[in-house]
Amino acid sequence: MKAVVLAVGMTVVLSACGGSGDGDAKSKSSGGGQGPLTKAQLTDALPEGADLPGFSAEPQSLPLLEAKDVVTTGQEACRPLADMMSVRPRLPRRAMVWATIEADGAPASAPPGSVTLTSHDGDIAGQWMTGLKRAVADCTRFTATSKRGWTYEFTVAPVPLERMGDDAVGYRITNVLDPSGGGNVMSVVRTGATLATYLLPPSENGRPRPVPESVAAGQEKRIRAAAD
């Protein structure tokens, strides 16, 4: 599996979004007046090196998810959360790119985080945000199954975010088998038709670590610049 994973004694994919297609065709614009970016534009918007304050970023060329990573849940209220792990979610993605990110000064043993950029047709990015907000509010625990062969139970808790982008939602997701109970924090920030999803492990004291406002602002500038 070529993805950033959640270390829980066993590895469970917790990615931002799976992508399909390269997104090079044009389509109508979405919220914020910005149409969907192509894969090339998303790649231009990816951070590298010290582009994001306090972090070191490394763009990845291999796919984040594979064809086997079809994740489902029987709990309808939790479907958007399972879709975040799935290569085949209910709401499609036009294009997807990703990079690993590591906090400056983090110990060598610390797992990396990630930032994933996805573009969406029409108002689909907005629909993603609406679905995730409802799921974070209504879904505290759910079971997900992947065609890769795993079935795990997760707990979910909301994580407040500063005002970011056009819209934002944060939550902590933890595999119940994780002996540390740490989980990961997912921060999803919408800029027009693009979603930037940050996956970060907890801080050393175990507290949730959402994406810093300065990082989200820097990435938003890169997304808007790539659209010009």
LOROGU-36718 format. One record per residue (C-alpha): residue number from 1; x, y, z. Coordinates in pm, 1 decimal. Layout:
+------+----------+----------+----------+
| resi |       xx |       yy |       zz |
+------+----------+----------+----------+
|  NUM |        X |        Y |        Z |
...
+------+----------+----------+----------+
This chain:
+------+----------+----------+----------+
| resi |       xx |       yy |       zz |
+------+----------+----------+----------+
|    1 |      0.0 |      0.0 |      0.0 |
|    2 |    153.2 |    328.9 |   -109.2 |
|    3 |    -22.4 |    557.1 |    138.3 |
|    4 |     26.2 |    733.6 |    465.0 |
|    5 |   -124.8 |    498.4 |    721.7 |
|    6 |   -268.0 |    506.9 |   1070.3 |
|    7 |    -33.8 |    307.2 |   1295.4 |
|    8 |   -249.4 |     98.8 |   1526.7 |
|    9 |    -43.9 |   -218.1 |   1550.8 |
|   10 |   -194.1 |   -293.4 |   1213.7 |
|   11 |   -210.6 |    -40.9 |    931.0 |
|   12 |   -539.2 |    111.2 |    821.4 |
|   13 |   -553.1 |    352.3 |    532.2 |
|   14 |   -679.6 |    694.1 |    634.6 |
|   15 |   -637.9 |    897.8 |    319.8 |
|   16 |   -798.9 |   1220.8 |    208.0 |
|   17 |   -961.8 |   1104.0 |   -110.7 |
|   18 |   -907.7 |    856.5 |   -388.7 |
|   19 |   -897.6 |   1003.5 |   -736.1 |
|   20 |  -1024.7 |    891.1 |  -1069.2 |
|   21 |   -920.8 |   1036.4 |  -1400.5 |
|   22 |   -668.2 |   1311.2 |  -1460.8 |
|   23 |   -920.3 |   1594.0 |  -1463.5 |
|   24 |   -784.9 |   1766.5 |  -1773.4 |
|   25 |  -1125.9 |   1843.0 |  -1924.7 |
|   26 |  -1312.6 |   2160.5 |  -1834.3 |
|   27 |  -1641.9 |   2174.0 |  -1649.8 |
|   28 |  -1866.6 |   2424.9 |  -1480.7 |
|   29 |  -1739.6 |   2615.7 |  -1180.1 |
|   30 |  -1834.9 |   2551.9 |   -818.7 |
|   31 |  -1851.6 |   2749.3 |   -496.9 |
|   32 |  -1622.2 |   3049.2 |   -477.6 |
|   33 |  -1632.1 |   3104.0 |   -853.9 |
|   34 |  -1338.0 |   2869.7 |   -911.4 |
|   35 |  -1377.4 |   2576.1 |  -1149.0 |
|   36 |  -1217.6 |   2235.7 |  -1087.8 |
|   37 |   -839.8 |   2228.8 |  -1121.7 |
|   38 |   -671.9 |   1979.4 |  -1351.8 |
|   39 |   -427.9 |   1724.7 |  -1216.0 |
|   40 |   -142.7 |   1937.1 |  -1351.0 |
|   41 |   -275.8 |   2242.1 |  -1165.7 |
|   42 |   -317.8 |   2042.9 |   -845.4 |
|   43 |     41.6 |   1922.7 |   -881.7 |
|   44 |    157.4 |   2282.5 |   -914.0 |
|   45 |    -30.8 |   2361.9 |   -592.6 |
|   46 |    132.5 |   2080.6 |   -393.0 |
|   47 |    380.2 |   2199.8 |   -129.8 |
|   48 |    744.0 |   2097.5 |   -146.2 |
|   49 |   1026.6 |   2144.4 |     99.4 |
|   50 |    956.4 |   2436.4 |    333.9 |
|   51 |    660.4 |   2576.8 |    137.5 |
|   52 |    432.3 |   2532.2 |    440.0 |
|   53 |    545.9 |   2704.9 |    762.3 |
|   54 |    660.1 |   2464.7 |   1032.0 |
|   55 |    654.4 |   2159.7 |    806.2 |
|   56 |    865.7 |   1986.0 |    544.6 |
|   57 |    668.4 |   1853.0 |    247.6 |
|   58 |    753.4 |   1587.8 |    -11.4 |
|   59 |    520.5 |   1542.1 |   -312.0 |
|   60 |    438.3 |   1179.3 |   -393.5 |
|   61 |    406.7 |   1044.5 |   -747.1 |
|   62 |    256.1 |    703.8 |   -668.6 |
|   63 |   -122.4 |    670.7 |   -628.1 |
|   64 |   -247.9 |    720.6 |   -275.3 |
|   65 |   -512.3 |    449.8 |   -312.9 |
|   66 |   -534.3 |    137.1 |   -524.4 |
|   67 |   -827.6 |    -39.8 |   -688.5 |
|   68 |   -863.7 |   -272.7 |   -386.6 |
|   69 |   -917.8 |     19.5 |   -151.0 |
|   70 |  -1296.4 |     23.8 |   -180.9 |
|   71 |  -1420.1 |    103.8 |    169.7 |
|   72 |  -1784.5 |     74.4 |    276.2 |
|   73 |  -1992.8 |     94.1 |    591.0 |
|   74 |  -2343.9 |    -21.2 |    668.8 |
|   75 |  -2404.6 |    287.6 |    884.9 |
|   76 |  -2549.9 |    545.9 |    648.3 |
|   77 |  -2483.8 |    843.2 |    876.5 |
|   78 |  -2113.7 |    753.5 |    874.8 |
|   79 |  -2080.3 |    699.3 |    499.5 |
|   80 |  -1888.1 |   1026.3 |    430.4 |
|   81 |  -1622.6 |    924.0 |    684.4 |
|   82 |  -1577.1 |    583.4 |    522.4 |
|   83 |  -1570.0 |    751.7 |    180.2 |
|   84 |  -1261.9 |    944.7 |    288.8 |
|   85 |  -1074.8 |    612.5 |    297.8 |
|   86 |  -1221.7 |    480.9 |    -25.7 |
|   87 |  -1106.0 |    488.3 |   -385.0 |
|   88 |  -1471.5 |    467.1 |   -488.6 |
|   89 |  -1674.6 |    711.1 |   -277.7 |
|   90 |  -2032.3 |    817.1 |   -340.0 |
|   91 |  -1923.8 |   1163.5 |   -459.9 |
|   92 |  -1663.0 |   1147.4 |   -739.0 |
|   93 |  -1328.2 |   1322.4 |   -759.9 |
|   94 |  -1194.9 |   1474.1 |  -1078.2 |
|   95 |   -825.8 |   1458.1 |   -984.1 |
|   96 |   -607.7 |   1392.4 |   -680.7 |
|   97 |   -245.9 |   1452.6 |   -575.5 |
|   98 |    -74.8 |   1423.5 |   -238.8 |
|   99 |    238.6 |   1490.4 |    -38.5 |
|  100 |    377.1 |   1371.4 |    292.7 |
|  101 |    434.8 |   1640.0 |    554.7 |
|  102 |    649.2 |   1627.6 |    869.0 |
|  103 |    656.9 |   1884.2 |   1145.1 |
|  104 |    990.0 |   2059.0 |   1187.8 |
|  105 |   1182.5 |   1901.5 |   1474.1 |
|  106 |    964.7 |   1591.3 |   1489.0 |
|  107 |   1146.2 |   1279.7 |   1616.0 |
|  108 |   1263.6 |   1037.3 |   1348.4 |
|  109 |   1027.2 |    772.5 |   1482.5 |
|  110 |    720.4 |    995.7 |   1443.2 |
|  111 |    486.7 |    890.5 |   1160.1 |
|  112 |    449.0 |   1145.6 |    880.3 |
|  113 |    128.1 |   1324.1 |    804.7 |
|  114 |     -9.3 |   1408.6 |    464.0 |
|  115 |   -184.5 |   1673.6 |    262.6 |
|  116 |   -406.4 |   1561.3 |    -23.5 |
|  117 |   -555.7 |   1793.0 |   -284.7 |
|  118 |   -863.7 |   1688.4 |   -479.4 |
|  119 |  -1066.9 |   1874.1 |   -739.8 |
|  120 |  -1438.8 |   1827.9 |   -796.6 |
|  121 |  -1697.3 |   1913.1 |  -1062.2 |
|  122 |  -1991.9 |   2144.2 |  -1004.1 |
|  123 |  -2082.8 |   2184.2 |   -638.1 |
|  124 |  -1949.2 |   1841.8 |   -535.2 |
|  125 |  -1678.1 |   1989.1 |   -310.8 |
|  126 |  -1951.2 |   2169.5 |   -118.3 |
|  127 |  -2152.4 |   1847.7 |    -94.9 |
|  128 |  -1847.7 |   1672.9 |     50.7 |
|  129 |  -1824.2 |   1938.1 |    321.3 |
|  130 |  -2195.7 |   1918.7 |    404.5 |
|  131 |  -2180.0 |   1539.6 |    430.2 |
|  132 |  -1868.8 |   1539.9 |    645.9 |
|  133 |  -2009.8 |   1797.5 |    886.5 |
|  134 |  -2326.1 |   1593.6 |    932.7 |
|  135 |  -2127.2 |   1274.2 |    979.7 |
|  136 |  -1895.6 |   1430.3 |   1236.7 |
|  137 |  -2200.4 |   1555.2 |   1428.5 |
|  138 |  -2404.1 |   1233.6 |   1407.0 |
|  139 |  -2149.4 |    951.2 |   1389.8 |
|  140 |  -1940.8 |    873.6 |   1696.8 |
|  141 |  -1853.5 |    511.8 |   1616.1 |
|  142 |  -1870.4 |    301.2 |   1301.1 |
|  143 |  -1740.3 |    -13.4 |   1136.1 |
|  144 |  -1580.6 |     -2.2 |    790.7 |
|  145 |  -1482.4 |   -282.8 |    554.5 |
|  146 |  -1235.3 |   -272.6 |    266.3 |
|  147 |  -1207.2 |   -498.2 |    -37.7 |
|  148 |   -840.4 |   -514.3 |     59.1 |
|  149 |   -957.2 |   -757.6 |    327.1 |
|  150 |   -985.3 |   -563.8 |    651.2 |
|  151 |  -1276.0 |   -471.6 |    877.0 |
|  152 |  -1215.2 |   -223.5 |   1159.5 |
|  153 |  -1417.6 |    -19.2 |   1403.9 |
|  154 |  -1346.9 |    350.6 |   1448.1 |
|  155 |  -1444.4 |    620.0 |   1693.7 |
|  156 |  -1496.7 |    977.0 |   1576.4 |
|  157 |  -1487.5 |   1308.5 |   1764.2 |
|  158 |  -1516.0 |   1663.1 |   1628.0 |
|  159 |  -1207.4 |   1885.4 |   1634.8 |
|  160 |  -1264.1 |   2262.7 |   1619.6 |
|  161 |  -1075.1 |   2448.3 |   1347.0 |
|  162 |   -990.9 |   2812.3 |   1300.8 |
|  163 |  -1168.3 |   2988.2 |   1014.6 |
|  164 |  -1001.8 |   2847.9 |    701.3 |
|  165 |  -1061.6 |   2870.2 |    327.9 |
|  166 |  -1421.7 |   2887.2 |    206.8 |
|  167 |  -1526.7 |   2614.9 |    452.1 |
|  168 |  -1359.9 |   2372.1 |    692.5 |
|  169 |  -1432.2 |   2072.2 |    913.8 |
|  170 |  -1208.3 |   1875.4 |   1149.0 |
|  171 |  -1238.6 |   1544.6 |   1330.8 |
|  172 |  -1032.2 |   1287.0 |   1514.1 |
|  173 |  -1066.9 |    928.5 |   1394.1 |
|  174 |   -927.0 |    639.4 |   1593.7 |
|  175 |   -914.7 |    265.9 |   1533.0 |
|  176 |  -1052.8 |    102.1 |   1849.0 |
|  177 |   -761.6 |   -145.3 |   1834.8 |
|  178 |   -507.5 |    135.1 |   1861.5 |
|  179 |   -335.3 |     68.8 |   2196.5 |
|  180 |   -241.6 |    434.8 |   2231.8 |
|  181 |   -589.5 |    561.4 |   2153.1 |
|  182 |   -425.8 |    844.3 |   1964.3 |
|  183 |   -581.4 |    819.3 |   1622.8 |
|  184 |   -530.6 |   1093.1 |   1365.3 |
|  185 |   -683.1 |   1432.3 |   1305.3 |
|  186 |   -836.8 |   1501.3 |    964.9 |
|  187 |   -869.0 |   1869.6 |    871.8 |
|  188 |  -1061.4 |   1928.1 |    548.6 |
|  189 |  -1049.5 |   2277.5 |    398.3 |
|  190 |  -1240.8 |   2380.9 |     86.7 |
|  191 |  -1109.5 |   2643.7 |   -154.7 |
|  192 |  -1360.6 |   2677.8 |   -436.8 |
|  193 |  -1386.6 |   2337.8 |   -606.0 |
|  194 |  -1072.4 |   2203.3 |   -435.3 |
|  195 |  -1046.1 |   2017.8 |   -106.0 |
|  196 |   -721.4 |   2015.9 |     89.2 |
|  197 |   -725.0 |   1735.7 |    345.0 |
|  198 |   -457.5 |   1722.1 |    614.5 |
|  199 |   -389.3 |   1407.3 |    814.8 |
|  200 |   -181.0 |   1464.7 |   1126.5 |
|  201 |    -99.8 |   1234.8 |   1419.4 |
|  202 |   -159.6 |   1365.9 |   1772.5 |
|  203 |     99.6 |   1582.8 |   1945.9 |
|  204 |    343.6 |   1421.5 |   2189.4 |
|  205 |    104.7 |   1478.4 |   2480.8 |
|  206 |   -169.9 |   1297.7 |   2289.3 |
|  207 |   -380.2 |   1606.4 |   2223.5 |
|  208 |   -546.6 |   1641.3 |   1881.8 |
|  209 |   -334.8 |   1835.6 |   1634.0 |
|  210 |   -544.7 |   2000.6 |   1362.5 |
|  211 |   -375.3 |   2175.6 |   1074.6 |
|  212 |   -235.3 |   2513.6 |   1185.8 |
|  213 |   -412.0 |   2817.3 |   1042.6 |
|  214 |    -84.4 |   2940.7 |    891.2 |
|  215 |    -40.4 |   2613.7 |    700.8 |
|  216 |   -397.1 |   2613.5 |    569.2 |
|  217 |   -360.7 |   2977.4 |    461.0 |
|  218 |    -36.1 |   2902.0 |    280.4 |
|  219 |   -188.9 |   2607.8 |     98.7 |
|  220 |   -496.9 |   2812.0 |      5.0 |
|  221 |   -272.5 |   3071.8 |   -162.0 |
|  222 |   -104.0 |   2795.9 |   -361.7 |
|  223 |   -440.5 |   2657.8 |   -475.8 |
|  224 |   -567.5 |   2998.2 |   -584.3 |
|  225 |   -240.4 |   3073.8 |   -763.3 |
|  226 |   -260.1 |   2742.8 |   -952.3 |
|  227 |   -608.9 |   2838.8 |  -1072.3 |
|  228 |   -486.8 |   3164.8 |  -1230.2 |
+------+----------+----------+----------+
